[in-house]
Amino acid sequence: MCFSTPGPGQWSTGLCHCCSDPPNCINTCFCPCITFGQIAEIVDRGSSSCAGCSILYFLLSFTGFPCLYSCFFRTKLRRQNRLHEEPCLDCLVHLCCECCALCQEYRELKNRGYVMGIGWEGNLHGQNRGVAMAPTVCPGMTR
């Protein structure tokens, strides 16, 4: 998959580009609470658990308004990454197109280098391992 580098403040993919990541699109359509939990844990930098946020989102889905909960995480994601509030207000995006909004946020974090399935701690340990490891030298290279 090839993405062009977005300009400052631009999302890496559009709101309606859900099919650019079919597994995430299908998962989000049938079980948005899982996608939301993964997003929330990364955006909250581990202070919220994926499971806890997923369960709360699921329970709120019985009220018909889990979008009110999820729009706050979109705002937090945007502010952390200095993204524009587009195509409209965060809560309107979630109210009108919840699955598309969650898919876009998931893709944004994924395109920024996060491995979504391993949570905040897994990503943190992965980054630390990358820093602590000695560089590899290809066989046959000399000075």
N, CA, C and O atoms as a MOPAC input file, in Angstrom:
PM7 MOZYME 1SCF
protein

 N      0.83500 1    -1.15200 1     0.00000 1
 C      0.00000 1     0.00000 1     0.00000 1
 C      0.89300 1     1.23200 1     0.00000 1
 O      1.84300 1     1.31000 1     0.77900 1
 N      0.60200 1     2.17500 1    -0.84800 1
 C      1.43400 1     3.36900 1    -0.98200 1
 C      0.61000 1     4.59700 1    -0.63500 1
 O     -0.47200 1     4.79700 1    -1.18800 1
 N      1.10500 1     5.40800 1     0.26300 1
 C      0.43400 1     6.63100 1     0.65700 1
 C      1.33700 1     7.81100 1     0.33800 1
 O      2.55000 1     7.75500 1     0.54000 1
 N      0.73300 1     8.87200 1    -0.16000 1
 C      1.51700 1    10.08200 1    -0.36800 1
 C      1.65600 1    10.78300 1     0.97600 1
 O      0.80700 1    10.62700 1     1.85300 1
 N      2.70300 1    11.53800 1     1.13300 1
 C      2.93100 1    12.24700 1     2.38200 1
 C      1.95400 1    13.41900 1     2.45500 1
 O      1.97100 1    14.29500 1     1.59100 1
 N      1.10400 1    13.43900 1     3.48100 1
 C      0.15100 1    14.53400 1     3.59400 1
 C      0.83800 1    15.82400 1     4.00800 1
 O      1.90800 1    15.80100 1     4.61600 1
 N      0.22200 1    16.93900 1     3.67700 1
 C      0.74000 1    18.23500 1     4.08900 1
 C      0.50700 1    18.44100 1     5.57800 1
 O     -0.16500 1    17.63300 1     6.22000 1
 N      1.05700 1    19.51900 1     6.13200 1
 C      0.85900 1    19.78900 1     7.55800 1
 C     -0.63100 1    19.91400 1     7.88300 1
 O     -1.37300 1    20.62200 1     7.20200 1
 N     -1.04500 1    19.22500 1     8.91900 1
 C     -2.43100 1    19.28700 1     9.34300 1
 C     -3.37200 1    18.38600 1     8.56900 1
 O     -4.56500 1    18.33800 1     8.86800 1
 N     -2.85800 1    17.67100 1     7.58100 1
 C     -3.70000 1    16.81100 1     6.74000 1
 C     -3.74500 1    15.39200 1     7.28600 1
 O     -2.74600 1    14.87700 1     7.78800 1
 N     -4.91600 1    14.76300 1     7.18300 1
 C     -5.04800 1    13.35200 1     7.51300 1
 C     -4.34700 1    12.55000 1     6.42700 1
 O     -4.30600 1    12.98100 1     5.27500 1
 N     -3.79700 1    11.39700 1     6.77100 1
 C     -3.07400 1    10.59000 1     5.78000 1
 C     -4.02300 1     9.91600 1     4.79600 1
 O     -3.61900 1     9.59300 1     3.67900 1
 N     -5.27200 1     9.69700 1     5.18700 1
 C     -6.28400 1     9.14300 1     4.28700 1
 C     -7.59200 1     9.88000 1     4.51500 1
 O     -7.78900 1    10.51000 1     5.55300 1
 N     -8.47500 1     9.79700 1     3.54800 1
 C     -9.76000 1    10.47200 1     3.65100 1
 C    -10.76400 1     9.71100 1     4.50600 1
 O    -10.58200 1     8.53100 1     4.80700 1
 N    -11.80000 1    10.39400 1     4.88100 1
 C    -12.84800 1     9.82100 1     5.71500 1
 C    -13.51800 1     8.62200 1     5.03800 1
 O    -13.85500 1     7.64300 1     5.70400 1
 N    -13.70700 1     8.69500 1     3.74900 1
 C    -14.43700 1     7.63800 1     3.02800 1
 C    -13.52400 1     6.62500 1     2.34400 1
 O    -13.96400 1     5.92600 1     1.43100 1
 N    -12.27700 1     6.53100 1     2.75900 1
 C    -11.34100 1     5.56200 1     2.17500 1
 C    -11.28300 1     4.27500 1     2.98900 1
 O    -10.22200 1     3.66900 1     3.13400 1
 N    -12.42400 1     3.86900 1     3.51400 1
 C    -12.49300 1     2.68500 1     4.38300 1
 C    -11.98900 1     1.42500 1     3.69000 1
 O    -11.36700 1     0.57100 1     4.32300 1
 N    -12.25400 1     1.30900 1     2.40500 1
 C    -11.89300 1     0.07700 1     1.68200 1
 C    -10.39800 1    -0.02200 1     1.39200 1
 O     -9.94600 1    -1.02800 1     0.84600 1
 N     -9.63000 1     0.99500 1     1.74500 1
 C     -8.17800 1     0.89600 1     1.55900 1
 C     -7.56000 1    -0.06400 1     2.58300 1
 O     -6.41600 1    -0.48800 1     2.42300 1
 N     -8.30400 1    -0.40100 1     3.61600 1
 C     -7.88200 1    -1.38500 1     4.61700 1
 C     -9.06900 1    -2.31800 1     4.88200 1
 O     -9.74400 1    -2.18400 1     5.90300 1
 N     -9.32700 1    -3.26900 1     3.96100 1
 C    -10.52200 1    -4.11600 1     4.07300 1
 C    -10.67700 1    -4.85800 1     5.39500 1
 O    -11.78800 1    -4.88600 1     5.92500 1
 N     -9.61700 1    -5.47000 1     5.97000 1
 C     -9.83200 1    -6.16800 1     7.25200 1
 C    -10.33900 1    -5.23600 1     8.35700 1
 O    -11.23400 1    -5.60400 1     9.11800 1
 N     -9.77000 1    -4.03800 1     8.44400 1
 C    -10.21200 1    -3.08500 1     9.45200 1
 C    -11.63500 1    -2.61900 1     9.16400 1
 O    -12.43400 1    -2.45300 1    10.08500 1
 N    -11.94900 1    -2.41100 1     7.90200 1
 C    -13.28800 1    -1.96500 1     7.52100 1
 C    -14.33800 1    -2.98800 1     7.94700 1
 O    -15.35700 1    -2.62500 1     8.53500 1
 N    -14.09500 1    -4.25500 1     7.65600 1
 C    -15.03900 1    -5.31500 1     8.01000 1
 C    -15.15700 1    -5.43500 1     9.52500 1
 O    -16.26400 1    -5.52300 1    10.05600 1
 N    -14.02300 1    -5.44100 1    10.22500 1
 C    -14.03100 1    -5.53000 1    11.68300 1
 C    -14.80400 1    -4.36500 1    12.29600 1
 O    -15.60000 1    -4.56500 1    13.21300 1
 N    -14.57700 1    -3.15900 1    11.79800 1
 C    -15.22700 1    -1.97300 1    12.34400 1
 C    -16.73000 1    -1.98900 1    12.07100 1
 O    -17.51500 1    -1.56400 1    12.91800 1
 N    -17.13400 1    -2.46800 1    10.91100 1
 C    -18.56300 1    -2.52900 1    10.59300 1
 C    -19.30400 1    -3.50300 1    11.49600 1
 O    -20.42900 1    -3.23000 1    11.91300 1
 N    -18.68200 1    -4.63500 1    11.80000 1
 C    -19.36600 1    -5.65800 1    12.59100 1
 C    -19.11500 1    -5.53500 1    14.09100 1
 O    -19.94800 1    -5.95500 1    14.89400 1
 N    -17.98700 1    -4.96900 1    14.47100 1
 C    -17.66400 1    -4.85300 1    15.89700 1
 C    -16.84700 1    -3.58000 1    16.14400 1
 O    -15.65100 1    -3.65600 1    16.42600 1
 N    -17.48800 1    -2.41500 1    16.03800 1
 C    -16.75600 1    -1.15600 1    16.19600 1
 C    -16.12800 1    -0.97300 1    17.57100 1
 O    -15.18700 1    -0.19400 1    17.72400 1
 N    -16.63800 1    -1.68100 1    18.56800 1
 C    -16.09500 1    -1.51800 1    19.92000 1
 C    -14.63000 1    -1.95800 1    19.99200 1
 O    -13.86000 1    -1.39400 1    20.76900 1
 N    -14.23700 1    -2.94600 1    19.19900 1
 C    -12.84000 1    -3.39800 1    19.20200 1
 C    -11.94100 1    -2.33400 1    18.58300 1
 O    -10.90800 1    -1.97900 1    19.15000 1
 N    -12.33800 1    -1.83100 1    17.42200 1
 C    -11.54900 1    -0.77800 1    16.76800 1
 C    -11.44000 1     0.43600 1    17.67800 1
 O    -10.36300 1     1.01100 1    17.83400 1
 N    -12.56900 1     0.82400 1    18.28000 1
 C    -12.54700 1     1.97800 1    19.17000 1
 C    -11.60600 1     1.75100 1    20.34900 1
 O    -10.83800 1     2.64300 1    20.70800 1
 N    -11.65800 1     0.57000 1    20.94900 1
 C    -10.78500 1     0.27100 1    22.08900 1
 C     -9.31800 1     0.38600 1    21.73300 1
 O     -8.52700 1     0.91400 1    22.51500 1
 N     -8.94400 1    -0.10800 1    20.55100 1
 C     -7.55000 1    -0.01700 1    20.10700 1
 C     -7.14100 1     1.43600 1    19.90400 1
 O     -6.04100 1     1.83400 1    20.28700 1
 N     -8.01700 1     2.22200 1    19.30600 1
 C     -7.73300 1     3.64600 1    19.08300 1
 C     -7.58800 1     4.35800 1    20.42700 1
 O     -6.62800 1     5.09700 1    20.64300 1
 N     -8.54200 1     4.13200 1    21.32500 1
 C     -8.54600 1     4.82900 1    22.61700 1
 C     -7.29800 1     4.54300 1    23.43100 1
 O     -6.74100 1     5.45100 1    24.04900 1
 N     -6.84800 1     3.28600 1    23.43900 1
 C     -5.65400 1     2.94400 1    24.21700 1
 C     -4.42500 1     3.67500 1    23.69100 1
 O     -3.62100 1     4.17400 1    24.47800 1
 N     -4.26800 1     3.74500 1    22.37300 1
 C     -3.11900 1     4.43500 1    21.78600 1
 C     -3.22300 1     5.94700 1    22.01900 1
 O     -2.24600 1     6.58400 1    22.41300 1
 N     -4.40000 1     6.51600 1    21.77600 1
 C     -4.57700 1     7.96400 1    21.93600 1
 C     -4.38700 1     8.37900 1    23.39100 1
 O     -3.83100 1     9.44300 1    23.66100 1
 N     -4.84200 1     7.55100 1    24.33100 1
 C     -4.67400 1     7.85600 1    25.75600 1
 C     -3.30700 1     7.43800 1    26.28600 1
 O     -3.03200 1     7.57000 1    27.47800 1
 N     -2.45500 1     6.93500 1    25.40100 1
 C     -1.08900 1     6.53900 1    25.74300 1
 C     -1.03100 1     5.56600 1    26.91100 1
 O     -0.19200 1     5.67300 1    27.80600 1
 N     -1.96100 1     4.60700 1    26.86600 1
 C     -1.96700 1     3.53800 1    27.85100 1
 C     -2.71100 1     3.82600 1    29.13500 1
 O     -2.85800 1     2.92900 1    29.96500 1
 N     -3.18900 1     5.05000 1    29.33200 1
 C     -3.91000 1     5.33300 1    30.58000 1
 C     -5.32200 1     4.74000 1    30.55800 1
 O     -5.94700 1     4.59500 1    31.60800 1
 N     -5.82300 1     4.40100 1    29.38200 1
 C     -7.08600 1     3.67300 1    29.24100 1
 C     -6.76400 1     2.33900 1    28.59200 1
 O     -5.91100 1     2.26300 1    27.70800 1
 N     -7.44000 1     1.29500 1    29.02600 1
 C     -7.17700 1    -0.01700 1    28.42500 1
 C     -8.10600 1    -0.23600 1    27.23500 1
 O     -9.22000 1     0.28500 1    27.19000 1
 N     -7.63100 1    -1.00500 1    26.29200 1
 C     -8.43000 1    -1.36300 1    25.12400 1
 C     -9.70600 1    -2.06200 1    25.57000 1
 O    -10.79200 1    -1.73300 1    25.09200 1
 N     -9.58800 1    -3.01500 1    26.47400 1
 C    -10.75300 1    -3.77900 1    26.93900 1
 C    -11.76900 1    -2.88700 1    27.63900 1
 O    -12.96900 1    -2.98200 1    27.37800 1
 N    -11.29600 1    -2.03100 1    28.51700 1
 C    -12.20000 1    -1.14500 1    29.25600 1
 C    -12.95700 1    -0.19600 1    28.34100 1
 O    -14.16500 1    -0.01100 1    28.48500 1
 N    -12.23800 1     0.40400 1    27.39700 1
 C    -12.88000 1     1.33000 1    26.45500 1
 C    -13.83400 1     0.59000 1    25.52500 1
 O    -14.89500 1     1.10900 1    25.17700 1
 N    -13.45900 1    -0.61700 1    25.12700 1
 C    -14.33000 1    -1.41900 1    24.25600 1
 C    -15.63500 1    -1.76600 1    24.95800 1
 O    -16.71100 1    -1.67000 1    24.36800 1
 N    -15.53500 1    -2.16600 1    26.21200 1
 C    -16.74000 1    -2.52900 1    26.97800 1
 C    -17.63600 1    -1.31900 1    27.17800 1
 O    -18.85300 1    -1.41900 1    27.02000 1
 N    -17.05500 1    -0.17900 1    27.52400 1
 C    -17.85100 1     1.03700 1    27.71600 1
 C    -18.52400 1     1.45600 1    26.40100 1
 O    -19.69200 1     1.84300 1    26.39600 1
 N    -17.79200 1     1.37700 1    25.30500 1
 C    -18.36200 1     1.69600 1    23.98800 1
 C    -19.53000 1     0.75200 1    23.68700 1
 O    -20.58400 1     1.19000 1    23.22700 1
 N    -19.33800 1    -0.54500 1    23.94800 1
 C    -20.38900 1    -1.53300 1    23.71400 1
 C    -21.63300 1    -1.20800 1    24.53900 1
 O    -22.74800 1    -1.24700 1    24.01900 1
 N    -21.45000 1    -0.88900 1    25.81900 1
 C    -22.58600 1    -0.56000 1    26.67700 1
 C    -23.29100 1     0.71600 1    26.20500 1
 O    -24.51800 1     0.80900 1    26.24700 1
 N    -22.50600 1     1.68800 1    25.76000 1
 C    -23.10600 1     2.92100 1    25.24900 1
 C    -23.86200 1     2.69500 1    23.94800 1
 O    -24.74800 1     3.47500 1    23.60000 1
 N    -23.51900 1     1.63500 1    23.23100 1
 C    -24.22100 1     1.36900 1    21.96500 1
 C    -25.69200 1     1.03700 1    22.21300 1
 O    -26.51400 1     1.18000 1    21.30800 1
 N    -26.03300 1     0.59800 1    23.41900 1
 C    -27.43900 1     0.34000 1    23.73600 1
 C    -28.22900 1     1.63200 1    23.90800 1
 O    -29.45500 1     1.63500 1    23.80100 1
 N    -27.53100 1     2.72000 1    24.17300 1
 C    -28.20300 1     4.02000 1    24.27200 1
 C    -28.34700 1     4.65800 1    22.89400 1
 O    -29.13000 1     5.58900 1    22.70800 1
 N    -27.58700 1     4.14800 1    21.93600 1
 C    -27.61900 1     4.72700 1    20.59000 1
 C    -26.62800 1     5.85400 1    20.39500 1
 O    -26.57700 1     6.45200 1    19.32100 1
 N    -25.83200 1     6.15800 1    21.42100 1
 C    -24.91500 1     7.28600 1    21.31600 1
 C    -23.47100 1     6.97400 1    21.69600 1
 O    -22.87000 1     7.73800 1    22.45300 1
 N    -22.89900 1     5.89300 1    21.20600 1
 C    -21.47900 1     5.68300 1    21.48900 1
 C    -20.62800 1     6.73300 1    20.77300 1
 O    -19.46900 1     6.95100 1    21.12400 1
 N    -21.22400 1     7.38500 1    19.75600 1
 C    -20.49200 1     8.39500 1    18.99200 1
 C    -20.12800 1     9.60300 1    19.85800 1
 O    -19.13200 1    10.27400 1    19.58900 1
 N    -20.91800 1     9.88500 1    20.88700 1
 C    -20.58300 1    10.99900 1    21.77400 1
 C    -19.31300 1    10.70900 1    22.56200 1
 O    -18.54000 1    11.61800 1    22.86800 1
 N    -19.10600 1     9.44800 1    22.88600 1
 C    -17.89600 1     9.02100 1    23.59600 1
 C    -16.70200 1     9.02000 1    22.63500 1
 O    -15.63100 1     9.52900 1    22.96500 1
 N    -16.89400 1     8.45100 1    21.46100 1
 C    -15.78200 1     8.30400 1    20.52200 1
 C    -15.33000 1     9.62500 1    19.90900 1
 O    -14.16900 1     9.75300 1    19.51900 1
 N    -16.22000 1    10.60600 1    19.81600 1
 C    -15.81200 1    11.88500 1    19.20800 1
 C    -14.75500 1    12.59500 1    20.05900 1
 O    -13.93600 1    13.34200 1    19.52200 1
 N    -14.76100 1    12.37400 1    21.36600 1
 C    -13.74600 1    12.99900 1    22.21800 1
 C    -12.34700 1    12.44800 1    21.91500 1
 O    -11.35500 1    13.17000 1    22.01500 1
 N    -12.27800 1    11.17200 1    21.54800 1
 C    -10.98300 1    10.58900 1    21.21400 1
 C    -10.50300 1    11.06600 1    19.84700 1
 O     -9.29800 1    11.18400 1    19.62200 1
 N    -11.43600 1    11.34300 1    18.92800 1
 C    -11.05200 1    11.91900 1    17.63700 1
 C    -10.42700 1    13.30300 1    17.86800 1
 O     -9.40400 1    13.64100 1    17.27300 1
 N    -11.05400 1    14.08200 1    18.72900 1
 C    -10.53200 1    15.41600 1    19.03900 1
 C     -9.13900 1    15.30300 1    19.65900 1
 O     -8.23600 1    16.06100 1    19.30500 1
 N     -8.97100 1    14.37600 1    20.56700 1
 C     -7.67400 1    14.19200 1    21.22200 1
 C     -6.61100 1    13.75000 1    20.21200 1
 O     -5.48300 1    14.24400 1    20.23500 1
 N     -6.97600 1    12.81200 1    19.32300 1
 C     -6.07400 1    12.35800 1    18.26300 1
 C     -5.66700 1    13.51900 1    17.36100 1
 O     -4.49200 1    13.67500 1    17.02800 1
 N     -6.64100 1    14.32600 1    16.97100 1
 C     -6.35600 1    15.47500 1    16.11300 1
 C     -5.40200 1    16.45000 1    16.78400 1
 O     -4.44800 1    16.91600 1    16.15900 1
 N     -5.64800 1    16.75800 1    18.03700 1
 C     -4.80500 1    17.72900 1    18.75000 1
 C     -3.38600 1    17.20300 1    18.94500 1
 O     -2.42300 1    17.96000 1    18.81500 1
 N     -3.24600 1    15.91600 1    19.25300 1
 C     -1.92300 1    15.33600 1    19.43600 1
 C     -1.10400 1    15.38900 1    18.14800 1
 O      0.11500 1    15.55300 1    18.18900 1
 N     -1.77400 1    15.25000 1    17.01100 1
 C     -1.07900 1    15.18100 1    15.73200 1
 C     -1.27500 1    16.42400 1    14.86000 1
 O     -0.89600 1    16.44100 1    13.68900 1
 N     -1.87000 1    17.45900 1    15.44700 1
 C     -2.08800 1    18.74700 1    14.76800 1
 C     -2.80400 1    18.56500 1    13.42100 1
 O     -2.36800 1    19.08300 1    12.39300 1
 N     -3.90700 1    17.81800 1    13.45700 1
 C     -4.69500 1    17.57300 1    12.25800 1
 C     -5.87100 1    18.53600 1    12.20100 1
 O     -6.38800 1    18.97000 1    13.23100 1
 N     -6.28400 1    18.86100 1    10.98500 1
 C     -7.43800 1    19.74100 1    10.80300 1
 C     -8.71600 1    19.01100 1    11.18000 1
 O     -8.82100 1    17.79400 1    11.02900 1
 N     -9.68300 1    19.77100 1    11.67100 1
 C    -10.99300 1    19.21900 1    11.98600 1
 C    -11.80300 1    19.21700 1    10.68500 1
 O    -12.45300 1    20.20300 1    10.33900 1
 N    -11.74700 1    18.09000 1     9.97900 1
 C    -12.43500 1    18.00500 1     8.70000 1
 C    -13.04700 1    16.63300 1     8.49800 1
 O    -12.55600 1    15.66900 1     9.08600 1
 N    -14.05600 1    16.49900 1     7.72400 1
 C    -14.71300 1    17.49000 1     6.87500 1
 C    -15.63800 1    18.42300 1     7.64200 1
 O    -16.09700 1    19.42100 1     7.08600 1
 N    -15.92800 1    18.11900 1     8.92000 1
 C    -16.73400 1    19.00000 1     9.76200 1
 C    -16.34900 1    18.73800 1    11.22600 1
 O    -15.33700 1    18.09200 1    11.49800 1
 N    -17.14100 1    19.22900 1    12.13800 1
 C    -16.85000 1    19.04500 1    13.56200 1
 C    -16.71400 1    17.55900 1    13.90800 1
 O    -17.40500 1    16.71500 1    13.33700 1
 N    -15.82900 1    17.25400 1    14.83500 1
 C    -15.55600 1    15.86700 1    15.21800 1
 C    -16.81700 1    15.10100 1    15.60700 1
 O    -17.02900 1    13.97400 1    15.15800 1
 N    -17.64600 1    15.71100 1    16.43900 1
 C    -18.85800 1    15.00900 1    16.88400 1
 C    -19.83500 1    14.78500 1    15.73200 1
 O    -20.54600 1    13.78000 1    15.71700 1
 N    -19.88000 1    15.70000 1    14.77500 1
 C    -20.74400 1    15.48500 1    13.61200 1
 C    -20.22300 1    14.35800 1    12.72800 1
 O    -21.00200 1    13.58300 1    12.17300 1
 N    -18.89600 1    14.27200 1    12.60000 1
 C    -18.30100 1    13.18200 1    11.82200 1
 C    -18.69700 1    11.85300 1    12.44200 1
 O    -19.09700 1    10.93100 1    11.73100 1
 N    -18.58900 1    11.74700 1    13.76200 1
 C    -18.93700 1    10.50100 1    14.44100 1
 C    -20.44100 1    10.24400 1    14.45100 1
 O    -20.87300 1     9.09600 1    14.34800 1
 N    -21.22100 1    11.27500 1    14.57000 1
 C    -22.67400 1    11.11700 1    14.58000 1
 C    -23.18700 1    10.65200 1    13.21700 1
 O    -24.05700 1     9.78300 1    13.14300 1
 N    -22.65700 1    11.22200 1    12.15100 1
 C    -23.15400 1    10.91300 1    10.80200 1
 C    -22.49400 1     9.69300 1    10.18400 1
 O    -23.10500 1     9.00900 1     9.36200 1
 N    -21.25600 1     9.41000 1    10.56700 1
 C    -20.50900 1     8.36000 1     9.88200 1
 C    -19.53400 1     7.67500 1    10.84700 1
 O    -18.31900 1     7.70900 1    10.64900 1
 N    -20.08300 1     7.05800 1    11.88100 1
 C    -19.28300 1     6.47500 1    12.95800 1
 C    -18.23900 1     5.47600 1    12.44700 1
 O    -17.06600 1     5.56900 1    12.80800 1
 N    -18.65800 1     4.53100 1    11.61800 1
 C    -17.71500 1     3.50400 1    11.14300 1
 C    -16.60500 1     4.11600 1    10.29400 1
 O    -15.44100 1     3.73600 1    10.42500 1
 N    -16.95600 1     5.05500 1     9.42900 1
 C    -15.93700 1     5.70800 1     8.59700 1
 C    -14.94900 1     6.48600 1     9.46300 1
 O    -13.74600 1     6.47400 1     9.20100 1
 N    -15.45900 1     7.16500 1    10.49800 1
 C    -14.59100 1     7.93900 1    11.39700 1
 C    -13.61900 1     7.01800 1    12.13500 1
 O    -12.42700 1     7.30900 1    12.22500 1
 N    -14.13300 1     5.91000 1    12.66000 1
 C    -13.26100 1     4.97300 1    13.37600 1
 C    -12.22100 1     4.36800 1    12.43900 1
 O    -11.05500 1     4.22900 1    12.80900 1
 N    -12.63900 1     4.00900 1    11.23000 1
 C    -11.68700 1     3.45300 1    10.25600 1
 C    -10.59200 1     4.46400 1     9.92200 1
 O     -9.41800 1     4.10400 1     9.83400 1
 N    -10.97600 1     5.73000 1     9.73500 1
 C     -9.98800 1     6.76400 1     9.40500 1
 C     -9.00000 1     6.95900 1    10.55500 1
 O     -7.79800 1     7.08900 1    10.32100 1
 N     -9.48600 1     6.98200 1    11.77400 1
 C     -8.61000 1     7.16200 1    12.93300 1
 C     -7.66500 1     5.97500 1    13.08800 1
 O     -6.48500 1     6.15100 1    13.39200 1
 N     -8.17900 1     4.78000 1    12.88000 1
 C     -7.36000 1     3.56700 1    12.93500 1
 C     -6.25200 1     3.64300 1    11.88700 1
 O     -5.08700 1     3.39300 1    12.19400 1
 N     -6.61800 1     3.99100 1    10.63900 1
 C     -5.62000 1     4.09800 1     9.56300 1
 C     -4.59800 1     5.18400 1     9.87100 1
 O     -3.41100 1     5.01900 1     9.58900 1
 N     -5.04500 1     6.28100 1    10.44100 1
 C     -4.13500 1     7.37900 1    10.76800 1
 C     -3.06300 1     6.91900 1    11.75300 1
 O     -1.87700 1     7.17800 1    11.55000 1
 N     -3.47600 1     6.24700 1    12.80900 1
 C     -2.51100 1     5.75100 1    13.78900 1
 C     -1.60000 1     4.70100 1    13.17000 1
 O     -0.39300 1     4.69700 1    13.41600 1
 N     -2.17200 1     3.81800 1    12.37200 1
 C     -1.39000 1     2.78400 1    11.69800 1
 C     -0.36300 1     3.41600 1    10.75200 1
 O      0.78900 1     2.98600 1    10.70500 1
 N     -0.78200 1     4.43000 1    10.00400 1
 C      0.12800 1     5.11200 1     9.07600 1
 C      1.19900 1     5.92000 1     9.80100 1
 O      2.23000 1     6.25300 1     9.21500 1
 N      0.96200 1     6.23200 1    11.05400 1
 C      1.96000 1     6.94500 1    11.86100 1
 C      2.90400 1     5.98100 1    12.56900 1
 O      3.73600 1     6.40200 1    13.37300 1
 N      2.77400 1     4.67600 1    12.26900 1
 C      3.73600 1     3.70300 1    12.76600 1
 C      3.28300 1     2.84200 1    13.92300 1
 O      4.05500 1     2.00600 1    14.39300 1
 N      2.06000 1     3.01100 1    14.40300 1
 C      1.58300 1     2.19500 1    15.51000 1
 C      1.11100 1     0.84400 1    14.97900 1
 O      0.48200 1     0.75600 1    13.92500 1
 N      1.43200 1    -0.20900 1    15.73700 1
 C      0.91300 1    -1.54600 1    15.45600 1
 C     -0.31800 1    -1.66000 1    16.34000 1
 O     -0.20500 1    -1.78600 1    17.56000 1
 N     -1.48300 1    -1.61500 1    15.72900 1
 C     -2.71700 1    -1.45300 1    16.48900 1
 C     -3.06900 1    -2.65300 1    17.37100 1
 O     -3.68100 1    -2.46900 1    18.42300 1
 N     -2.71400 1    -3.83600 1    16.98800 1
 C     -3.10400 1    -5.01900 1    17.73400 1
 C     -2.33300 1    -5.26300 1    19.01800 1
 O     -2.71900 1    -6.13100 1    19.80100 1
 N     -1.24900 1    -4.52400 1    19.26500 1
 C     -0.42700 1    -4.80600 1    20.44200 1
 C     -0.56500 1    -3.75700 1    21.54400 1
 O      0.08900 1    -3.86600 1    22.58100 1
 N     -1.39200 1    -2.76100 1    21.33800 1
 C     -1.65400 1    -1.75900 1    22.37200 1
 C     -0.51000 1    -0.78500 1    22.60000 1
 O      0.51500 1    -0.82600 1    21.92000 1
 N     -0.71200 1     0.08200 1    23.56600 1
 C      0.26600 1     1.12500 1    23.86600 1
 C      1.57300 1     0.54000 1    24.39100 1
 O      2.65200 1     0.88800 1    23.91000 1
 N      1.47400 1    -0.34700 1    25.37800 1
 C      2.68400 1    -0.92500 1    25.97600 1
 C      3.50000 1    -1.69200 1    24.94100 1
 O      4.72500 1    -1.57600 1    24.89900 1
 N      2.82600 1    -2.46800 1    24.11300 1
 C      3.52500 1    -3.21400 1    23.05800 1
 C      4.25000 1    -2.29400 1    22.10300 1
 O      5.37900 1    -2.58000 1    21.70400 1
 N      3.61700 1    -1.18800 1    21.72700 1
 C      4.25800 1    -0.22300 1    20.85100 1
 C      5.41900 1     0.46700 1    21.54600 1
 O      6.45200 1     0.72600 1    20.92900 1
 N      5.25300 1     0.76300 1    22.81500 1
 C      6.31200 1     1.41000 1    23.59000 1
 C      7.52700 1     0.50100 1    23.70100 1
 O      8.65700 1     0.95400 1    23.52000 1
 N      7.30700 1    -0.77900 1    23.99800 1
 C      8.41400 1    -1.73600 1    24.09400 1
 C      9.06000 1    -1.94200 1    22.73500 1
 O     10.27900 1    -2.09100 1    22.64500 1
 N      8.26600 1    -1.95300 1    21.68500 1
 C      8.80400 1    -2.10300 1    20.32800 1
 C      9.70300 1    -0.94700 1    19.95000 1
 O     10.74000 1    -1.14500 1    19.31700 1
 N      9.31100 1     0.27700 1    20.33800 1
 C     10.13600 1     1.44700 1    20.05600 1
 C     11.42100 1     1.39600 1    20.86300 1
 O     12.49000 1     1.73100 1    20.35400 1
 N     11.32200 1     0.98000 1    22.11900 1
 C     12.51400 1     0.90000 1    22.96300 1
 C     13.48700 1    -0.15100 1    22.45800 1
 O     14.70100 1     0.05000 1    22.49000 1
 N     12.95000 1    -1.27600 1    21.98900 1
 C     13.83200 1    -2.30800 1    21.43600 1
 C     14.55900 1    -1.77000 1    20.21400 1
 O     15.74200 1    -2.05400 1    20.02400 1
 N     13.87900 1    -1.01300 1    19.40000 1
 C     14.49700 1    -0.45800 1    18.19600 1
 C     15.63700 1     0.48700 1    18.52700 1
 O     16.62800 1     0.54300 1    17.79900 1
 N     15.51000 1     1.22700 1    19.61600 1
 C     16.55200 1     2.17000 1    20.01000 1
 C     17.73200 1     1.43800 1    20.63300 1
 O     18.88600 1     1.80200 1    20.40500 1
 N     17.43900 1     0.39600 1    21.42800 1
 C     18.48600 1    -0.28700 1    22.17200 1
 C     19.29700 1    -1.26500 1    21.31800 1
 O     20.40500 1    -1.64800 1    21.69500 1
 N     18.75800 1    -1.66300 1    20.19000 1
 C     19.44400 1    -2.65000 1    19.37100 1
 C     20.60700 1    -2.02500 1    18.60600 1
 O     20.52100 1    -0.88900 1    18.14000 1
 N     21.68900 1    -2.78000 1    18.48400 1
 C     22.84200 1    -2.31900 1    17.70500 1
 C     22.48200 1    -2.39700 1    16.23600 1
 O     21.71500 1    -3.27900 1    15.84700 1
 N     23.00100 1    -1.51700 1    15.41300 1
 C     22.71400 1    -1.58900 1    13.97800 1
 C     23.28000 1    -2.86000 1    13.38100 1
 O     24.33300 1    -3.34200 1    13.79900 1
 N     22.58300 1    -3.39300 1    12.41400 1
 C     23.05000 1    -4.59900 1    11.75600 1
 C     23.93800 1    -4.22600 1    10.57400 1
 O     23.70300 1    -3.23200 1     9.88600 1
 N     24.94200 1    -5.03000 1    10.36000 1
 C     25.86800 1    -4.79600 1     9.25500 1
 C     25.71300 1    -5.94400 1     8.27000 1
 O     25.72800 1    -7.11300 1     8.65500 1
 N     25.56600 1    -5.60700 1     7.01800 1
 C     25.41100 1    -6.64000 1     5.99400 1
 C     26.72500 1    -7.40900 1     5.83900 1
 O     27.80300 1    -6.81700 1     5.88900 1
 N     26.63300 1    -8.72700 1     5.65300 1
 C     27.85400 1    -9.51900 1     5.47000 1
 C     28.64600 1    -9.02300 1     4.25500 1
 O     28.08000 1    -8.67100 1     3.22000 1
 N     29.92100 1    -9.00700 1     4.41300 1
 C     30.78000 1    -8.62100 1     3.28600 1
 C     31.08300 1    -7.13200 1     3.25100 1
 O     31.85800 1    -6.68700 1     2.40400 1
 N     30.49700 1    -6.35600 1     4.14200 1
 C     30.78000 1    -4.92100 1     4.13300 1
 C     32.07600 1    -4.65800 1     4.89700 1
 O     32.29300 1    -5.20700 1     5.97800 1
 N     32.91100 1    -3.83500 1     4.33900 1
 C     34.16300 1    -3.48300 1     5.00600 1
 C     34.32900 1    -1.97400 1     4.94400 1
 O     33.56300 1    -1.27000 1     4.28600 1
 N     35.34600 1    -1.50000 1     5.64400 1
 C     35.61000 1    -0.06100 1     5.66000 1
 C     36.24300 1     0.37500 1     4.41300 1
 O     36.53700 1     1.56000 1     4.25200 1

